[in-house]
Amino acid sequence: MQNTNFNATILHSGPPHDALDILLANSAPSATYNSKDRSFDTPKCDKDTRVGLIEEIWNWARDEEAPSKLLCMTGSAGSGKSALAQTISETCAEECLGASFFFSVIDPLRNNPDRFVASLAYQISRYMEKAETHILRAVEKDPAIFKMSMETQAEVLLINPVLKATRRSKSKQHWIIVVDGLDECTGEHHQAQVLRVLHTCVDRGLPFRIFITSRPEYAIRSALASTGNLNGAYHIILNEHDATADIRLYLRRRLREIGRAEGDNHWPSEDLLEILVQSASGQFVYAATLLKFVGDRRRSPFSRLKFVIDWISNSPNKQSQNPFAALDDLYTNILFNAQAAYEESFEGEGECPRLIYRLMIFVLIVVADHSTSPPDVLFADLAIKSLDHLLAVDLDYIRASQAMHHWIGAANMVQKYSAEVLEIALLAWPRLLPLALMIDPDMPVYNKICEAVVLVRYILDRP
């Protein structure tokens, strides 16, 4: 089955004149895997990387007897979720891709679910021939359907038309729907709504396999929990897959290409390469940011790489450009969003205690100082236990320290958002402290940090 590219453009200037135009006008073409709006610097897996994961997902997609029709892949920011979603979309496009939707917090057409169902319906109508007629008839019958709830849209534009189209079919053909970056859909209630709609689609027997990627935020964690509606989903935890070897291969190939273009076939050395690999800490976004910086054609890649090595070694020229500015922007944005979500739920009196976040970061840092375990082992196991220890500490025993009153009242509230903050810390703990301080530069942060260190050391030293 050959799919049709979803790059259609409406040329008329008046209102849509038929059902297909109405459907397209209410969808988000920029959200598809092959949209021209995503064609610049679209992330995808480099050759010979993530081979095992791609094979695992592809086998699930083709398995007619797969016990779960829904696959959720969760992982920290920058771990390569979107690259995998893009690669799977391209792989499936030649025979079984039904639809794709890549959420993006910076695009107003795809940072919310308003056009989500219409986008899926439009794409499915393009290459599920039997469903097209039923979908377009539904639009003709009620052009106001796009003003209805997402659940109603799904029932009218997806579920009923596809069931009608496949009612008498003996074909075992199924279609893959890829939904990337659910966490970039603003609002937990919107994320939960998207998950409910997708679950309903597979629960009602539609011939779909649905692949979802997201950071492990509250909505998807709740859905995947034992009491959640997606508790039976196939769940891949990306952070449990060591990407070090793939990042080494990726950096070696791309940097050697730059070296050959500059006349040095052996640049960079394996020693320098290993420094870069270790500093990436398993995060593809770090490696990609590094390559963009070093590969800037306006500057010498040799001098730029030396600058990166100096920066990693904590001896940069403070007046120089930060090679990881884009990465810092990413982490800062995540921290701001987590703080905003936390403030919405804060029910205590007085200032919402940003110290909670600094405290969590210091738990990880101080535990690291007390451990001889490698960072990947440490943060995958000990950090989570330490965070639980922090949240379960006997507060009555600490209340005598008046310096801690800012965070004591919020100890219960932080439970909901602790996992996503921990996930950020797991991602890049050595870079988090300056970013955390950027959130509220006017606070007497150094006093607060001292309080945090004292408290964390007290917790860790308890019998």
N, C-alpha and C positions, 0 to 999 in steps of 0.2 A: 504494500500500500504506500503510495507516494503522497506525502503531505504537501499542502499548499502553503507557501510562505504567507505570513500574516503581516504584510506591509502595505495593506490597502490604504489609499488616500481618497477622501471625498473631495471631488472637484467642484461640485455645485455649491453655490453660496446661499441658496435658500434652505428651507427646512427639508429634512429627509423625505423622500417621496415614495418609499416602499418599505416593507418589513425589514429587508436586509440592511438598508441604510439606517433605519431606526435602531436596529440592533447594534450596528457598528458605531453609531453616534453615541451610544450609551456604554460602550466598552472602552478599554484602555489598550490600544495597540502598542503603546510603549512598554507594556508589561511582558510581552512575549520574548521567548529566548532569542528570536532572530530579528527583533525590532532594530531599526536603524538608530533609535535613540539609545540603545545599549551597545551598538556595534563598536564604539570607541572604547578600547581597553576593557572589553568584556573578559572577566576572569574565566579560565577553563583549565582543566588539568593538563600539565605539560606531558609530553611524550614519555611513556614508561614510568609515570608516577601515579600513585593511588590505584595501581593495577588491581590489587586484591579487593579494594572497596568497590571499584567500578564493576568488577566481575560479580561481586556479591549482590549489588543492586540490580544489575542486568539479569542475573539468574532469577531473582525474585520477580522482576517485571515479566519475564517470559514463562514463569511457572504457572500453568493452568490450575494446578492443585495447591497453590500456596495457601497456607492456613489463614493468613491475614492479607486482605486486599489494600491495607494501608500501612505505609512505611514512614516512620518519623525518624529523621536524623537530627540529633541535637549536638551542638558544639559551640565553643566560645567564639567570640568575634575574631575574625582573621584566621580561623582554623581551616578554611577551604570549603565551606559548605556551598557557597554560590558557584565555585568552580566545578564542584561535583555535579550540582544541579544543571549547570550549563552543558557539561559533557554528557550527562545522561540524556538531556533533551535532544542534543545533536545526534546521539547514538540511536535514540528511539525514533527520530524524525523520519527515517527512511521506511519504517514499517508500522509503528504502533503508537506514535505520539498523538494523543487526543487534544491536549491543551497545555499551555504553560502560563504561569503568572509569577513574575518576579517582583515582589514588593520592594519599595525603596522609600526611605524616610524623606528623601529630598525631592521626590516627584509627587506633586499634589494629585495626580491621577492614579498613583499606585502606592500611596502611603495610608490608604484607607480602603474599606471593602465596598464602597459605593458602586464600583464598576466591575467588581470581581465576578459575580455570577454571569453578567452579560458578556464579559470577556470569554469565559469558558464556553458559554452557549454559542457565541459567534464562531469560535474556533472549531467546536465540535460540529457545527452545521456545515463547515467547509469540507470536512472529509469523513463525516458519517452520513453518507448520502440519504439513507433511509430516515435519519433523524431530522435532516434539514427541513423537510416539508412540515413536520409537526412543530418544530421550533418556530418557524416563520409564521405558521398559522396562529400560534399562541400570541405572537407579537401583534399580528393583524387584529386579532380578537380583542386585545386589551393593550393598546400602546402605553397606557399609564402603569403598566406592570413594574416599570423601573422606579416608580415612586413607592412601591410596596416594600415590605420587610425583606431582608435577605432570604429568610426561610421561604417566604411566599414566592419570591423570584425563582429560587431553586426548584420548587415544586412545579411551577408553571413552565419555566424555560429549559429545565434540565431533566428532572426526574420523569415527569409524565411523557414528554416527547420521546425520550430515549427508551422508556419502557414500551411505549406504543410501537416504536420502530423495531424493537427486538423481540416482541411478544411471541411471534411464530418462528423466529429464526433458530436454526439448529447450529449456527456457527458458534465456535468457542473463541472467536476473536475478542480480545479485550484491548482497551486503550489506556495509555499511561497519561496521567495528569500530574504535572510537576508544579509544585507551589514552593517558591523559595523565599526565605527571609520573612517568615511570619512575624518575627519580633519587630520588623520595621513597619508593620501595620499599627498605627497609633491607637492606643487604648486597649487595655486587657479585655474589656468586654467585646471589642471588635475582634480581637484574636480568637476569643472563645467562640464567638459567633461563626467565624470562618471554619473552625474545627468542627462545630456541630453540623454545619451544612455538608462538609466533606464526609463526615461520618454517616450522615443520613443517606448520602448518595450510594455508598457501598452497602449500607445496611438494607437498603431497598432493592438490592440486587442488580444495580447497574453494572454493565461490563467494563468497569474501571479498575485500574490499579493507581493508587494515589500516593505520590512521593512528596513528603513535606520536609523542609529544612527550617531550623530555627535555633536561635540561642535558647538555652533552657530557662526561659522566663516563666512567670507564674502560671499563665494560661495553659501552656503546653505541659508544664510539670503536673498541674492538676489533672489535665485530661489523661495523661499517661499513668497516673497513680492507680493503685489497686481499686479505688472507688470511682475512677474517672471513666468517661465514656469511650476513651481510646485505650483502655487497659489491656486490650488484646492485640494492639498494634505491634508490628515488627519494629523494634526500636534499636537504632544504631547510635551509640554514644561515641561521637567522633574523637573526643579527647582520650578515649581508651585505645585509639589506634596511633601508634608511634609514627610520626611523620618525619622523623629525623633523616632517615635514609633517602626519602623522596626529596626533602629539601636540599640535601647534599647533592643529589643528582641534578636537581633543577638549577641550583646555583653554579655548579661546576659547568654544566652545558652552556648556560647563558653567559657567564663571565668569560669562559674560554672563547665563545663567539666574539665577544667584545675584544678580547686579547688578540685574536687572529686578525681582526680588522685593523688593529693598531700595530701589527707586525710582531707580536710576541705570542707564539703558539703555546707557551707554558705558563702564561699568566692567568690567574694568580697561582701562587704555590699552594700545595696541599695544606701547609701549616696555616696560611692565611685563610684558606677556605674553611678549615675546621673552626677557626675563631668565629667566622660568620655563622656557620651552622649552629654552633653552640649558643651564640647570642640570640638566634631566632627562637629558641625554646619551643620548637615544634609548631610555630605559627607561620603559615604561608604568607600572611599579609606582611609580616616583617621582611621576609625574603623578597617579596615583590616590591615593597617600598625601597629596599636597599638597591635593587636593580634599576629602578627608575632614577634614583639619585646618581648612581655610578654611571649609568648609560646616557646621561645628559650629553648630547652631542656638542654643546657649546663649551664643554670643559674637558680636560684630560681625565679619562677614567682611572689612570694610575694615581693621579693626585687625589681624586675623589675617593678612591678606595682607601688610600692612606689616611685620609681625613676620617673616614668611617671607623677604621681600626683605632685611630687615636680617640675618637668619640667613645667607642665601646670600652676603651681602656681608661675612661674617666679623665682624660687629659686633653679635652678640646680647647681650642681658642674660643673663649667665651663670646667674642664678637663675631664668630663665624656662623654660617648657616647651619641650622639643625637638620641633619640628613633624614631624621625621622619625624619631621613636623607633621606630615600627613597622618602618621601613626598616632602621634600625640592628639591630633584633632579627633581621631576616631575614639580613642579611649576617653577623652574629655567629654565628648558628646554622650557616650554611654553613661559616664558618671553623672552628668547633668540630668539625663533622663531618669536614672535610678533615683536621684535625689528628689526630682519632681514627683515621681510616683509615691515615694515615701512620704513626702510632705502632704500629699492628698489624703493619706490614711492616718496622719498623725492626730491623735485624739488627746494628747496631753496638753498641759498648759505651758505657756512660755515659748521659748525658741525651739524650733525643731532641731534636735541635736545632731548636727553634721559630724560630731565627734564619733558617732557610732561607726561611720565608715572608716575613719582614721584608726579607730580601735581595732576593727577587723583586719585592716592592713597590717597593723603592728602585731596582731596575733601571728600572722604568717611570717613576718620578718623575724620576730623574736624567737618563734619556734625554730625557724631556719638556723638561727644562731646557736641553738641548743642541740642541733642534730648533725650527725655525720652522714645522713642518708643523701643520695643524689636528689637534686631538685624535683625530678619527675616523680620519684617514689614519695618524697616528702609531701608534695602538694596534693598528690592523688589520695593520700591516706591520712597523714597526721594533721594536715591543715583543717580538714573537715571535722575531725574529732575535736580539735582544739576550739573550733568555732562553736560546736555543740557545747563544749565545756564552758565557753564564755557565756553563752546564752542561758545555761543551766546553773550558773553560779548562784550561791546563796546571797541574794541581794541584801538581806537584813544584816549579814555579816560585814558588808561593805558600807552600809549607810552612814556609819560613823565618820567616813571621809566625806566632808561636805564638798570637796572639790569635784566629786563625781555626780553631783545632783543633776547635771544637764542630761545625762544619758540614762540614769536609773529609771525614770518615769516612762521611758520608751522601750524598755527591754523586751516587753511582750510584742510591741508593734513591729519591731525589727525582724521578728521571725519570718514574716511573709516575704520580705525582700532580701533576706540574708543570702539566699542561694545565688541570686543574680550578682550581688556585690562580691561574694566569694568567687564567682566565676570570673569576674574582672580581675580579681587579685591573682587567681590561678593563671590567667593569661599573661600578665606581665608585671609581676610584683616589684621588680627592681625599678620600674619606671613610674609606679603609681603614686608614690609619696608626693613628688612635686605637682602632679596633676590634682591630687586631692586638695592640696593647699590652694590651688588656683580657684577652687569653688568659692571660697569665702576669704579673700585676701585681707579683709578688714578685721577678722576675728583675731584675738590674741592667741594665734595658733600654737606658738611655741610652748606656752603654758599648758595648753590643751594636750599637746603631744607628750609633754613630760608627764601629765596626769595619766595619759593612756599607757605609756611605757611602764610607769609604776604599777598600774592596775594589772597589766598583762603579766608582768614579772611576778606579781603577787599570786595571780591565778595559776601560773605555771609552777610556782614553788610550793603550792599547797600540797599537803600530804594526801 
